């Protein structure tokens, strides 16, 4: 009887070894199709570029059934470096990412942030977006020529607002525009806002002479006639926007902002691969392609190590541009 029992046990063990498991072992390095319970941190206020990009991406991911129930939340402050500090301190959290872009690169540099993008896990660059020079419908400036004339005559009396801190995209675009127009950048009265949403109220209320921000944040107000675009910073005119480029307006400048996704440090290779795969699938989805067209964004997908190299080069570019403009 005892021999039969041992034979039965051995037979059961052999069966387990021969039959492949039906389920994954569930270890952190198993690469599945979905990232469940994903949270997206937005390091500026609702209505800003990072916010719109994050919420648009989350909806497209869910509509494309790449994963479910993504939570997007805002943690604004210090040009995005408050959010950056949070992401760096969430070491090993493979279910958290942050929407970010050129503005965070600049804020790290100008705010002397204790947290650095080199301390994150780069996941993907998603888009590029030109800035616009925009005024309220009641502004006395009907075109860039009139604005530049007033700006050159008295730079301090023509305040320009941007949805980023010094060193961020709106600031750099404004300063490069000033230099190209013959206005000394150090004389420019730049008023920073924590995202395009906060900037909008000041443009509409005439509290600043003009704003510089991303086109995607203001399309509704432009189409409603509340805002007037004087110029776009892209190399070519934008479809659906009745405005010349800066170069057509006599300012020898073209400029593009970009946005992407980073994760906390210390996540496992499997978690990193899952996140890279998720945003790679997003970039190829019909839902994302429609969002790009709707928001006037340019696809600029770059993932993993390639995005990490890009971040390093952007940090160097911001530092040299700030020095060139005499702003540091």
Secondary structure, 3 states (H helix, E strand, C coil): CHHHHHHHHHHHHHHHHHCCCCCCCCCCCCCCCCCCCCEEEECCCCCCHHHHHHHHHHHHHHHCCCCCCCEEEECCCHHHHHHHHHHHHCCCCCCEEEEEEHHHHHHHHHCCCCCCHHHCEEEEEEEEEEEEEEEECCCCCCCHHHHHHHHHHCHHHCCEEECCCCCCHHHHHHHHHHHHHCCCHHHCCEEECCCHHHHHHHHHCCCCCEEEEEHHHCHHHHHCCCEEEEEECCCCCCCCCCCEECHHHCCCCCCEEEEEEEECCCCCHHHHHHHHHHHHHHHHCHHHHHHHHHHCCEEEEEEHHHHHHHHHHHHHHHHHHHHHCCCC
